[in-house]
Amino acid sequence: MITFDHVSVEYDDGAGPVLRDVSLTVDEGELCLVVGHTGVGKSTLLGAVNGLVPHFTGGTLHGRVTVDGRNTAEHPPRELADVVGLVGQDPLDGFVTDTVEEELAYAMEQLAVPPAVMRKRVEETLDLLGLADLRHRALYELSGGQQQRVAIGSVLTAHPRVLVLDEPTSALDPTAAEEVLAAVTRLVHDLGVTVLLAEHRLERVVQYADRVLLLPGDGRVVPGPPAEIFRTSPIAPPIVELGRAAGWSPLPLSIRDARRAAAPLRTRLADTPPPPVRPVPGPGRPDLLKARGITVAYHGVPAVREVDLDLRGGEITALMGRNGSGKSSLLWALQGSGPRKAGTVDVRSDDEARGRDPRTLSAAGARRLVGLVPQTPTDLLYLESVRQELEQADTESGTVGASGGGASARAILDRLAPGIDDATHPRDLSEGQKLALVLAIQLTAAPRVILLDEPTRGLDYRAKSRLIQIVDALAAEGRAVVISTHDVEFAARAADRVVVMAEGDIVADAPTPEVIVASPVFAPQVAKILAPLPYLTVGQVTAVLPDDEADS
């Protein structure tokens, strides 16, 4: 179905080819998982399948890419739309109509499909993806999982033979992600659609893959069976890391297979309590933020309902819950910029006996109390270079060089992500670098409370580990850090405390192990495999295994 014949791709400003002499074949009805660190060429590989590379991205393509017999170098994306469907990370970016039914029909209108055929295909797609009850709903009213299924349906109505998905679950809660992946696997097994899927959260998708395409970073693409590739891959989900540490063979890729293999390991660990993932915060931590009765509503519909929340210095809190549960609305209400129908927020700084409400202050004053990094960090980047963004942050903060003031934005950025060139355009940075730049801009005002809204979106495992180091350092400075996230593996490693929201209410608030071990939705892979033992991460297991082995 898809053939790469000695394909190389290089860009004018690149140090070398992004793809180098790639030859591989993807068969019909195969689900291929594309794996690699950020910046190794995954997007280039996917773009070459539907002609975006080189028709829209520029650069030079050597060799030959054929899809269903068509040479992509000779056919731009519009001439491949009936063969290849591409769904990006953010479905809202690709929507061009107002309702579900209109969006499903739009691609067929561009292909001049007869109206009678269009109607039939829309009905089939609504049933296939479980969208029939949503057909007349406005797209902006849908949950993240529903939007992603509509995005997939909008390309399926053209009856493509190949589906290319770029991080389809990056913005989804665990339940919504399962809905999308169930729909994708149904397309593969029931309709024989060929799927190429790139995803950083491998723990969600590895069990569905027929084959893995590993990009090690030197321009090569290494294809192979999942168990074989992940045996030595530098990038692996927790289930694979645990299998490696325990020496399991064959390497299990599903929770069911791992639990079967883990019975002896659970016996060995049963009498050994796991070491803490993070040092237990000591007593006497100051309350930096007190929120009481926070209520947020949009057009009369409540999004946050009378929420009470205390944030303490030196503590990292993970804010979790399904898409639409009110997490972002709560963060913006705490920061002071978002709408707040009722309630109070009291934030204390070092030199004040009484706290202040960020909502009552100027934007600059609110930033000195609470810093917020939104889901899309580029929303706060509007200048032409990193240097200009940093200088503007210094100017707006007014704290550099003042008694008790913060460090310069450049100094903070060098600590968070060293090596970023001043002349680089902010939108040319990697996702991790953009996050670090916006965080540096916010930290220039020296706020005691830091709110991060979905910071792991678009980050690979290496970047997430670096982010954990950053938030650890912020907590060590005595700041209160809140991280809104759907990433249960990240929360297990990074958070002291988990707060779970549902329909605008807080339904759980406790130390991380107490919340996520008992939850079938929010439990990380290690907890599911080793349950009922209270282990959360591979690091906890490996910290105990050497002593066990020495005693055996």
NUMILUM-35254 format. One record per residue (C-alpha): residue number from 1; residue in three letters; x, y, z. Coordinates in Angstrom, 3 decimals, padded with zeros to 6 digits. Layout:
residues N
R    k    r        xx        yy        zz
R  NUM  Ala         X         Y         Z
...
END
This chain:
residues 552
R    k    r        xx        yy        zz
R    1  Met   000.000   000.000   000.000
R    2  Ile   002.831   002.425   000.946
R    3  Thr   006.346   002.079  -000.404
R    4  Phe   009.442   004.142   000.366
R    5  Asp   012.197   003.424  -002.172
R    6  His   015.577   004.875  -001.117
R    7  Val   013.925   008.063   000.146
R    8  Ser   015.954   010.953   001.534
R    9  Val   014.599   014.374   002.530
R   10  Glu   016.730   017.407   003.276
R   11  Tyr   015.963   021.063   003.914
R   12  Asp   018.027   024.042   002.856
R   13  Asp   018.779   025.159   006.418
R   14  Gly   019.367   021.642   007.778
R   15  Ala   022.692   020.204   008.879
R   16  Gly   021.936   016.967   007.013
R   17  Pro   019.096   014.834   005.647
R   18  Val   016.108   014.439   007.970
R   19  Leu   015.402   011.090   006.319
R   20  Arg   018.323   009.162   004.863
R   21  Asp   017.965   006.354   002.299
R   22  Val   014.709   005.001   003.741
R   23  Ser   013.303   001.878   002.124
R   24  Leu   010.253   000.145   003.573
R   25  Thr   006.800  -001.181   002.708
R   26  Val   003.591  -000.846   004.695
R   27  Asp   000.986  -003.458   003.800
R   28  Glu  -002.763  -002.966   003.496
R   29  Gly  -004.636  -003.149   006.810
R   30  Glu  -001.517  -002.621   008.894
R   31  Leu  -001.315  -000.287   011.904
R   32  Cys   002.199   001.138   012.057
R   33  Leu   003.337   003.076   015.109
R   34  Val   005.916   005.772   014.311
R   35  Val   008.303   006.251   017.249
R   36  Gly   011.093   008.732   017.882
R   37  His   012.184   011.714   019.941
R   38  Thr   010.995   015.196   019.006
R   39  Gly   012.795   016.540   015.933
R   40  Val   013.985   013.243   014.445
R   41  Gly   011.756   013.399   011.352
R   42  Lys   008.431   011.768   012.299
R   43  Ser   006.377   014.619   010.812
R   44  Thr   008.499   014.540   007.659
R   45  Leu   007.895   010.797   007.302
R   46  Leu   004.133   011.241   007.727
R   47  Gly   004.048   014.265   005.418
R   48  Ala   005.797   012.333   002.665
R   49  Val   002.889   009.880   002.606
R   50  Asn   000.270   012.432   001.542
R   51  Gly   002.479   014.781  -000.454
R   52  Leu   002.861   017.591   002.078
R   53  Val   006.562   016.795   001.760
R   54  Pro   007.885   018.361  -000.400
R   55  His   004.928   020.195  -002.026
R   56  Phe   004.150   022.407   000.980
R   57  Thr   007.058   022.035   003.373
R   58  Gly   009.766   022.721   000.804
R   59  Gly   013.048   020.883   000.861
R   60  Thr   014.296   018.232  -001.537
R   61  Leu   012.960   014.696  -001.758
R   62  His   015.202   012.040  -003.297
R   63  Gly   013.909   008.583  -004.117
R   64  Arg   010.306   007.575  -004.577
R   65  Val   007.243   007.391  -002.305
R   66  Thr   004.219   005.588  -003.741
R   67  Val   000.787   005.214  -002.135
R   68  Asp  -001.630   002.827  -003.803
R   69  Gly   000.497   003.101  -006.918
R   70  Arg   000.669   006.927  -007.003
R   71  Asn   003.978   008.736  -006.818
R   72  Thr   003.550   011.475  -004.185
R   73  Ala   006.185   013.644  -005.850
R   74  Glu   003.955   013.860  -008.909
R   75  His   000.665   014.297  -007.015
R   76  Pro   000.076   017.165  -004.548
R   77  Pro  -002.074   016.467  -001.456
R   78  Arg  -005.322   017.498  -003.160
R   79  Glu  -004.800   014.726  -005.736
R   80  Leu  -004.179   012.181  -002.959
R   81  Ala  -007.151   013.141  -000.764
R   82  Asp  -009.183   010.166  -001.975
R   83  Val  -006.352   007.807  -001.001
R   84  Val  -004.733   009.369   002.091
R   85  Gly  -006.536   011.042   005.016
R   86  Leu  -004.438   013.140   007.408
R   87  Val  -005.576   014.076   010.937
R   88  Gly  -003.401   016.487   012.908
R   89  Gln  -002.822   016.964   016.633
R   90  Asp  -005.548   019.572   017.164
R   91  Pro  -008.844   018.708   015.440
R   92  Leu  -010.195   022.245   015.876
R   93  Asp  -007.400   023.560   013.645
R   94  Gly  -008.757   021.501   010.759
R   95  Phe  -012.479   022.134   011.105
R   96  Val  -013.996   024.408   008.455
R   97  Thr  -017.743   024.104   009.158
R   98  Asp  -020.026   024.511   012.185
R   99  Thr  -021.688   021.163   012.877
R  100  Val  -020.725   017.495   012.890
R  101  Glu  -022.796   016.550   009.841
R  102  Glu  -021.502   019.498   007.794
R  103  Glu  -017.894   018.653   008.665
R  104  Leu  -018.316   015.040   007.576
R  105  Ala  -019.706   016.176   004.223
R  106  Tyr  -017.177   018.926   003.509
R  107  Ala  -014.355   016.786   002.084
R  108  Met  -016.750   015.014  -000.278
R  109  Glu  -018.021   018.366  -001.547
R  110  Gln  -014.458   019.263  -002.519
R  111  Leu  -014.153   015.936  -004.353
R  112  Ala  -017.465   016.499  -006.212
R  113  Val  -019.043   013.339  -004.796
R  114  Pro  -022.710   013.051  -005.924
R  115  Pro  -025.227   014.170  -003.233
R  116  Ala  -026.867   010.759  -002.933
R  117  Val  -023.487   009.118  -002.313
R  118  Met  -022.539   011.855   000.148
R  119  Arg  -025.655   011.263   002.250
R  120  Lys  -025.031   007.516   002.361
R  121  Arg  -021.373   007.941   003.381
R  122  Val  -022.225   010.462   006.096
R  123  Glu  -024.716   008.022   007.630
R  124  Glu  -022.211   005.158   007.451
R  125  Thr  -019.490   007.246   009.095
R  126  Leu  -021.819   008.472   011.863
R  127  Asp  -022.597   004.850   012.738
R  128  Leu  -019.020   003.629   012.344
R  129  Leu  -017.609   006.173   014.814
R  130  Gly  -020.567   006.365   017.180
R  131  Leu  -021.452   009.944   016.253
R  132  Ala  -025.102   009.576   015.219
R  133  Asp  -026.433   011.286   018.353
R  134  Leu  -024.116   014.260   017.726
R  135  Arg  -024.894   014.917   014.071
R  136  His  -026.472   018.345   014.628
R  137  Arg  -024.187   019.455   017.469
R  138  Ala  -021.882   022.454   017.068
R  139  Leu  -018.250   021.349   016.835
R  140  Tyr  -017.062   023.706   019.567
R  141  Glu  -019.535   022.132   022.018
R  142  Leu  -018.020   018.650   021.709
R  143  Ser  -015.553   017.048   024.095
R  144  Gly  -011.991   016.454   022.976
R  145  Gly  -012.609   012.783   022.228
R  146  Gln  -015.730   013.596   020.226
R  147  Gln  -013.874   016.268   018.232
R  148  Gln  -011.099   013.818   017.435
R  149  Arg  -013.594   011.223   016.190
R  150  Val  -015.252   013.881   014.006
R  151  Ala  -011.821   014.819   012.596
R  152  Ile  -011.191   011.179   011.705
R  153  Gly  -014.684   010.864   010.237
R  154  Ser  -014.203   013.984   008.096
R  155  Val  -011.397   012.268   006.198
R  156  Leu  -013.011   008.823   006.201
R  157  Thr  -016.003   009.974   004.157
R  158  Ala  -013.644   010.305   001.186
R  159  His  -013.000   006.526   001.611
R  160  Pro  -009.196   006.781   001.853
R  161  Arg  -007.163   003.593   001.846
R  162  Val  -004.579   005.140   004.212
R  163  Leu  -005.089   007.109   007.436
R  164  Val  -002.227   009.203   008.853
R  165  Leu  -002.642   010.309   012.497
R  166  Asp  -000.274   012.765   014.184
R  167  Glu  -000.613   012.429   017.976
R  168  Pro  -004.356   011.744   017.960
R  169  Thr  -004.594   011.392   021.773
R  170  Ser  -002.271   014.203   022.868
R  171  Ala  -005.075   016.423   024.226
R  172  Leu  -007.411   013.673   025.434
R  173  Asp  -008.207   012.238   028.839
R  174  Pro  -007.665   008.460   029.222
R  175  Thr  -011.307   007.548   028.500
R  176  Ala  -011.544   009.765   025.405
R  177  Ala  -008.221   008.383   024.167
R  178  Glu  -009.568   004.855   024.460
R  179  Glu  -012.638   005.878   022.416
R  180  Val  -010.473   007.237   019.604
R  181  Leu  -008.086   004.280   019.560
R  182  Ala  -011.009   001.839   019.590
R  183  Ala  -012.399   003.600   016.519
R  184  Val  -009.010   003.450   014.787
R  185  Thr  -008.483  -000.260   015.468
R  186  Arg  -011.999  -000.961   014.207
R  187  Leu  -011.095   000.742   010.927
R  188  Val  -007.990  -001.437   010.646
R  189  His  -009.616  -004.761   011.496
R  190  Asp  -013.069  -004.299   009.978
R  191  Leu  -012.318  -002.195   006.886
R  192  Gly  -008.659  -002.971   006.163
R  193  Val  -007.593   000.689   006.391
R  194  Thr  -003.830   001.183   006.608
R  195  Val  -002.881   003.449   009.533
R  196  Leu   000.339   005.324   010.271
R  197  Leu   000.180   006.721   013.790
R  198  Ala   002.740   008.945   015.534
R  199  Glu   002.234   009.291   019.283
R  200  His   004.459   010.334   022.200
R  201  Arg   002.262   008.600   024.798
R  202  Leu   003.287   005.113   023.771
R  203  Glu   001.639   003.528   026.806
R  204  Arg  -001.704   004.257   025.154
R  205  Val  -001.071   002.773   021.722
R  206  Val   001.714   000.190   021.779
R  207  Gln  -000.659  -002.744   022.333
R  208  Tyr  -002.538  -001.947   019.101
R  209  Ala   000.470  -001.769   016.767
R  210  Asp   001.172  -004.427   014.146
R  211  Arg   004.564  -002.907   013.383
R  212  Val   006.817  -000.143   014.710
R  213  Leu   008.794   002.335   012.625
R  214  Leu   011.599   003.598   014.871
R  215  Leu   013.433   006.804   013.953
R  216  Pro   016.661   006.743   016.010
R  217  Gly   017.631   010.277   014.976
R  218  Asp   020.299   009.676   012.345
R  219  Gly   017.927   009.768   009.369
R  220  Arg   017.232   006.055   009.343
R  221  Val   013.869   004.347   009.824
R  222  Val   014.068   000.950   011.516
R  223  Pro   010.930  -001.189   010.970
R  224  Gly   010.088  -004.306   012.918
R  225  Pro   007.629  -006.144   015.186
R  226  Pro   006.796  -004.136   018.333
R  227  Ala   008.282  -006.599   020.833
R  228  Glu   011.505  -006.809   018.831
R  229  Ile   011.917  -003.041   018.364
R  230  Phe   011.082  -002.162   021.966
R  231  Arg   013.534  -004.715   023.329
R  232  Thr   016.333  -002.227   022.558
R  233  Ser   014.543   001.010   021.681
R  234  Pro   015.774   004.126   023.550
R  235  Ile   012.125   005.206   023.760
R  236  Ala   009.721   002.896   025.538
R  237  Pro   006.527   003.038   027.615
R  238  Pro   006.561   002.002   031.287
R  239  Ile   005.213  -001.485   030.519
R  240  Val   008.280  -002.141   028.357
R  241  Glu   010.711  -000.645   030.875
R  242  Leu   009.217  -002.853   033.584
R  243  Gly   009.488  -005.910   031.337
R  244  Arg   013.135  -005.139   030.642
R  245  Ala   013.891  -004.648   034.341
R  246  Ala   012.169  -007.921   035.265
R  247  Gly   013.743  -009.818   032.368
R  248  Trp   010.451  -010.934   030.855
R  249  Ser   010.613  -012.783   027.537
R  250  Pro   008.725  -012.421   025.315
R  251  Leu   008.271  -008.761   026.157
R  252  Pro   004.583  -008.089   027.007
R  253  Leu   002.939  -005.061   025.408
R  254  Ser  -000.545  -005.215   026.989
R  255  Ile  -001.586  -004.966   030.642
R  256  Arg  -003.207  -008.402   030.439
R  257  Asp  -000.027  -010.112   029.210
R  258  Ala   002.114  -008.167   031.672
R  259  Arg  -000.037  -009.165   034.662
R  260  Arg   000.289  -012.801   033.651
R  261  Ala   004.070  -012.460   033.498
R  262  Ala   004.243  -010.412   036.711
R  263  Ala   002.918  -012.976   039.193
R  264  Pro   006.423  -013.979   040.412
R  265  Leu   007.440  -010.288   040.573
R  266  Arg   004.402  -009.404   042.691
R  267  Thr   005.328  -012.221   045.082
R  268  Arg   008.901  -010.904   045.413
R  269  Leu   007.695  -007.355   046.045
R  270  Ala   004.776  -008.203   048.345
R  271  Asp   006.691  -007.721   051.617
R  272  Thr   008.692  -004.667   050.486
R  273  Pro   006.982  -001.281   050.617
R  274  Pro   007.874   000.924   047.646
R  275  Pro   010.148   003.890   048.254
R  276  Pro   008.421   007.246   047.741
R  277  Val   008.445   008.544   044.173
R  278  Arg   009.158   012.010   045.540
R  279  Pro   010.443   013.141   048.923
R  280  Val   007.497   013.559   051.288
R  281  Pro   006.896   017.304   051.799
R  282  Gly   007.747   018.293   055.349
R  283  Pro   005.351   019.898   057.839
R  284  Gly   004.892   023.615   058.194
R  285  Arg   004.478   024.383   054.517
R  286  Pro   002.857   027.781   054.152
R  287  Asp  -000.527   028.218   052.512
R  288  Leu   000.220   030.406   049.490
R  289  Leu  -003.247   030.363   047.920
R  290  Lys  -006.687   029.895   049.423
R  291  Ala  -009.678   029.671   047.088
R  292  Arg  -013.196   029.543   048.451
R  293  Gly  -016.474   029.008   046.629
R  294  Ile  -015.010   029.436   043.126
R  295  Thr  -017.834   029.349   040.584
R  296  Val  -017.426   029.807   036.833
R  297  Ala  -020.246   029.751   034.282
R  298  Tyr  -020.482   030.281   030.534
R  299  His  -023.818   031.468   029.140
R  300  Gly  -025.461   030.332   032.343
R  301  Val  -023.963   026.829   032.210
R  302  Pro  -021.728   026.122   035.244
R  303  Ala  -018.175   024.959   034.504
R  304  Val  -016.826   025.181   038.077
R  305  Arg  -019.145   024.761   041.064
R  306  Glu  -018.247   026.338   044.430
R  307  Val  -014.747   024.856   044.556
R  308  Asp  -012.545   025.245   047.640
R  309  Leu  -008.806   024.709   047.158
R  310  Asp  -005.649   025.359   049.204
R  311  Leu  -002.196   025.411   047.613
R  312  Arg   000.882   025.080   049.802
R  313  Gly   004.457   026.114   049.175
R  314  Gly   006.808   023.327   048.097
R  315  Glu   003.961   021.111   046.905
R  316  Ile   003.260   019.876   043.357
R  317  Thr  -000.407   019.213   042.643
R  318  Ala  -001.735   017.352   039.606
R  319  Leu  -005.186   018.542   038.515
R  320  Met  -006.916   015.723   036.646
R  321  Gly  -010.309   014.861   035.182
R  322  Arg  -011.970   014.184   031.859
R  323  Asn  -012.120   016.763   029.067
R  324  Gly  -014.685   019.413   029.993
R  325  Ser  -014.546   018.776   033.760
R  326  Gly  -013.583   022.400   034.498
R  327  Lys  -009.814   022.174   035.004
R  328  Ser  -008.796   025.032   032.691
R  329  Ser  -011.664   027.218   033.885
R  330  Leu  -010.521   026.745   037.472
R  331  Leu  -006.899   027.626   036.641
R  332  Trp  -007.869   030.829   034.838
R  333  Ala  -010.182   031.793   037.699
R  334  Leu  -007.335   031.290   040.191
R  335  Gln  -005.004   033.399   038.060
R  336  Gly  -007.537   036.213   037.873
R  337  Ser  -007.836   036.582   034.088
R  338  Gly  -010.704   034.154   033.589
R  339  Pro  -014.371   034.706   034.380
R  340  Arg  -015.449   034.118   037.963
R  341  Lys  -019.120   034.272   038.873
R  342  Ala  -018.553   033.882   042.614
R  343  Gly  -015.890   033.037   045.164
R  344  Thr  -012.635   034.488   046.471
R  345  Val  -008.952   033.851   045.837
R  346  Asp  -006.409   034.915   048.443
R  347  Val  -002.696   034.778   047.474
R  348  Arg   000.064   035.647   049.922
R  349  Ser   003.550   036.894   049.060
R  350  Asp   006.584   036.904   051.341
R  351  Asp   006.353   040.516   052.472
R  352  Glu   002.604   040.686   053.128
R  353  Ala   000.677   039.773   056.250
R  354  Arg  -002.556   039.544   054.265
R  355  Gly  -003.140   038.039   050.854
R  356  Arg  -004.553   039.679   047.760
R  357  Asp  -006.933   038.557   045.033
R  358  Pro  -005.239   038.580   041.581
R  359  Arg  -008.585   039.543   040.048
R  360  Thr  -008.427   042.948   041.751
R  361  Leu  -004.960   043.789   040.409
R  362  Ser  -003.528   044.922   037.085
R  363  Ala  -002.256   042.224   034.711
R  364  Ala   001.328   042.904   035.822
R  365  Gly   000.324   042.793   039.487
R  366  Ala  -001.548   039.508   039.040
R  367  Arg   001.497   037.957   037.341
R  368  Arg   003.569   038.698   040.445
R  369  Leu   001.178   036.578   042.480
R  370  Val   000.174   033.774   040.088
R  371  Gly   001.859   032.728   036.827
R  372  Leu  -000.103   030.658   034.321
R  373  Val   001.196   028.805   031.269
R  374  Pro  -001.767   028.018   028.950
R  375  Gln  -002.358   024.810   026.996
R  376  Thr  -000.898   026.426   023.888
R  377  Pro   002.218   028.315   025.061
R  378  Thr   002.505   030.135   021.735
R  379  Asp  -000.616   032.115   022.701
R  380  Leu   001.741   034.211   024.846
R  381  Leu   004.486   034.561   022.218
R  382  Tyr   004.011   037.419   019.779
R  383  Leu   007.447   038.923   019.050
R  384  Glu   009.961   038.048   016.336
R  385  Ser   012.809   036.543   018.339
R  386  Val   013.596   034.866   021.645
R  387  Arg   015.663   037.915   022.643
R  388  Gln   012.693   040.262   022.128
R  389  Glu   010.394   038.028   024.160
R  390  Leu   012.889   037.880   027.035
R  391  Glu   013.574   041.624   027.016
R  392  Gln   009.838   042.350   026.987
R  393  Ala   009.372   040.038   029.976
R  394  Asp   012.105   041.896   031.878
R  395  Thr   010.484   045.223   031.054
R  396  Glu   007.001   044.133   032.084
R  397  Ser   008.117   042.464   035.315
R  398  Gly   010.028   045.500   036.560
R  399  Thr   011.790   043.259   039.074
R  400  Val   015.258   042.777   037.568
R  401  Gly   017.890   044.401   039.712
R  402  Ala   015.376   045.484   042.340
R  403  Ser   015.674   044.434   045.967
R  404  Gly   013.988   041.074   046.297
R  405  Gly   013.301   041.029   042.565
R  406  Gly   013.508   038.076   040.264
R  407  Ala   016.274   036.981   037.957
R  408  Ser   016.357   038.094   034.345
R  409  Ala   014.278   036.129   031.860
R  410  Arg   017.451   035.082   030.037
R  411  Ala   018.970   033.659   033.219
R  412  Ile   015.799   031.733   033.994
R  413  Leu   015.584   030.348   030.443
R  414  Asp   019.221   029.230   030.557
R  415  Arg   018.437   027.325   033.733
R  416  Leu   015.309   025.709   032.276
R  417  Ala   016.494   025.018   028.703
R  418  Pro   020.099   026.042   028.056
R  419  Gly   021.374   026.685   024.554
R  420  Ile   018.420   028.482   022.917
R  421  Asp   019.728   031.108   020.479
R  422  Asp   018.547   034.688   021.046
R  423  Ala   017.898   035.156   017.317
R  424  Thr   015.559   032.147   016.971
R  425  His   011.926   032.893   016.148
R  426  Pro   009.803   031.578   019.054
R  427  Arg   007.544   029.565   016.750
R  428  Asp   010.578   027.700   015.369
R  429  Leu   011.327   026.209   018.782
R  430  Ser   010.414   022.656   019.751
R  431  Glu   007.363   022.160   021.974
R  432  Gly   009.593   021.680   025.006
R  433  Gln   011.570   024.833   024.223
R  434  Lys   008.379   026.887   023.729
R  435  Leu   007.143   025.684   027.107
R  436  Ala   010.457   026.615   028.734
R  437  Leu   010.418   030.081   027.123
R  438  Val   006.873   030.874   028.301
R  439  Leu   007.665   029.513   031.759
R  440  Ala   010.766   031.753   031.903
R  441  Ile   008.644   034.753   030.901
R  442  Gln   006.148   034.003   033.662
R  443  Leu   008.823   033.324   036.292
R  444  Thr   010.473   036.676   035.616
R  445  Ala   007.715   038.262   037.719
R  446  Ala   008.701   035.887   040.568
R  447  Pro   005.209   034.528   041.359
R  448  Arg   004.850   032.192   044.329
R  449  Val   002.120   030.141   042.600
R  450  Ile   002.698   028.522   039.179
R  451  Leu  -000.165   027.008   037.151
R  452  Leu   000.617   024.811   034.124
R  453  Asp  -002.274   023.811   031.836
R  454  Glu  -001.511   020.578   029.935
R  455  Pro   002.268   021.198   029.749
R  456  Thr   003.110   017.665   028.532
R  457  Arg   001.132   017.989   025.311
R  458  Gly   003.542   017.373   022.426
R  459  Leu   006.436   016.365   024.694
R  460  Asp   008.307   013.079   024.373
R  461  Tyr   009.499   011.039   027.362
R  462  Arg   012.859   012.807   027.495
R  463  Ala   011.234   016.250   027.522
R  464  Lys   008.795   015.132   030.229
R  465  Ser   011.688   014.024   032.426
R  466  Arg   013.252   017.445   031.973
R  467  Leu   009.924   019.083   032.872
R  468  Ile   009.787   017.039   036.082
R  469  Gln   013.237   018.387   036.999
R  470  Ile   011.980   021.926   036.350
R  471  Val   008.864   021.626   038.525
R  472  Asp   010.912   019.896   041.232
R  473  Ala   013.224   022.911   041.288
R  474  Leu   010.273   025.312   041.450
R  475  Ala   008.819   023.413   044.406
R  476  Ala   012.221   023.353   046.111
R  477  Glu   012.222   027.171   045.921
R  478  Gly   009.047   027.141   048.011
R  479  Arg   006.573   027.764   045.206
R  480  Ala   003.213   026.021   044.843
R  481  Val   002.910   024.281   041.469
R  482  Val  -000.325   023.029   039.893
R  483  Ile  -000.186   020.915   036.735
R  484  Ser  -003.411   020.237   034.853
R  485  Thr  -002.799   017.035   032.920
R  486  His  -004.333   013.957   031.305
R  487  Asp  -000.962   012.193   031.453
R  488  Val  -001.290   009.684   034.281
R  489  Glu   002.311   008.469   033.923
R  490  Phe   003.591   012.028   034.305
R  491  Ala   001.347   012.662   037.320
R  492  Ala   002.600   009.479   039.007
R  493  Arg   006.205   010.676   038.697
R  494  Ala   005.780   014.410   039.279
R  495  Ala   002.975   015.081   041.767
R  496  Asp   002.787   015.016   045.560
R  497  Arg  -000.982   015.386   045.454
R  498  Val  -003.755   014.704   042.956
R  499  Val  -006.996   016.690   042.693
R  500  Val  -009.659   015.150   040.440
R  501  Met  -012.505   017.218   038.957
R  502  Ala  -015.784   016.066   037.420
R  503  Glu  -018.547   018.318   036.106
R  504  Gly  -017.047   021.336   037.840
R  505  Asp  -016.675   019.714   041.281
R  506  Ile  -013.632   018.357   043.088
R  507  Val  -014.358   014.662   043.660
R  508  Ala  -010.965   013.589   045.039
R  509  Asp  -008.102   015.399   046.776
R  510  Ala  -005.366   013.315   048.409
R  511  Pro  -001.701   012.265   048.111
R  512  Thr  -000.904   010.841   044.695
R  513  Pro  -000.738   007.117   045.621
R  514  Glu  -004.097   007.240   047.421
R  515  Val  -005.885   008.667   044.374
R  516  Ile  -004.375   006.926   041.384
R  517  Val  -003.656   003.421   042.678
R  518  Ala  -007.340   002.817   043.341
R  519  Ser  -008.526   004.329   040.042
R  520  Pro  -008.996   002.132   036.952
R  521  Val  -008.891   005.293   034.804
R  522  Phe  -006.027   007.281   036.346
R  523  Ala  -003.776   004.397   037.421
R  524  Pro  -000.392   004.271   035.641
R  525  Gln   000.710   001.096   033.897
R  526  Val   002.949  -000.138   036.723
R  527  Ala   000.095   000.203   039.221
R  528  Lys  -002.222  -001.795   036.955
R  529  Ile   000.369  -004.541   036.444
R  530  Leu   001.401  -004.869   040.102
R  531  Ala  -001.983  -004.206   041.774
R  532  Pro  -002.830  -004.525   044.623
R  533  Leu   000.749  -003.538   045.494
R  534  Pro   001.107   000.267   045.824
R  535  Tyr   003.845   000.673   043.187
R  536  Leu   003.452   003.551   040.710
R  537  Thr   006.649   003.769   038.661
R  538  Val   009.366   001.563   037.209
R  539  Gly   011.903   003.508   039.278
R  540  Gln   010.277   002.289   042.497
R  541  Val   010.518  -001.313   041.287
R  542  Thr   014.143  -001.108   040.188
R  543  Ala   015.066   000.516   043.502
R  544  Val   013.851  -002.627   045.266
R  545  Leu   014.822  -005.378   042.803
R  546  Pro   018.620  -005.408   043.378
R  547  Asp   018.217  -006.184   047.098
R  548  Asp   015.671  -008.898   046.311
R  549  Glu   018.017  -010.482   043.801
R  550  Ala   020.900  -010.336   046.231
R  551  Asp   018.844  -012.210   048.842
R  552  Ser   017.629  -014.841   046.424
END
